[in-house]
Amino acid sequence: MTVSTSSIPQCAVHIIEADGIQVFYRED
């Protein structure tokens, strides 16, 4: 499982990929 973090103005978007499924969630 890999966890990557993208730096975006105003919020951070995290991408979790496990078993071929990608889950995106934001920290508001």
N, C-alpha and C positions, 0 to 999 in steps of 0.2 A: 504494500500500500504506500502510495506517495502523497505527500501533502505539500502543495505549493501555495505561496502567497503572492498576490499581485498588489502592487502599490498604486492605488487610485486616489485622487483628491477627494477628500471628505469621507471616504470609507475604505475598508480593506475587504477584498474579495478572496475567500479561501476556496481552493479546489481540492476536494478529496476524491481520489480515484481508487476504488476497490472492486475487484471482480468484474472489471469492465464497466462499472457504473460510476459516472462522475456526479458528485454532489457539490453544488455551489451554494455558499451562504455568505452573507455580509454582516460585518460588525457595524452596527449603526451607532 
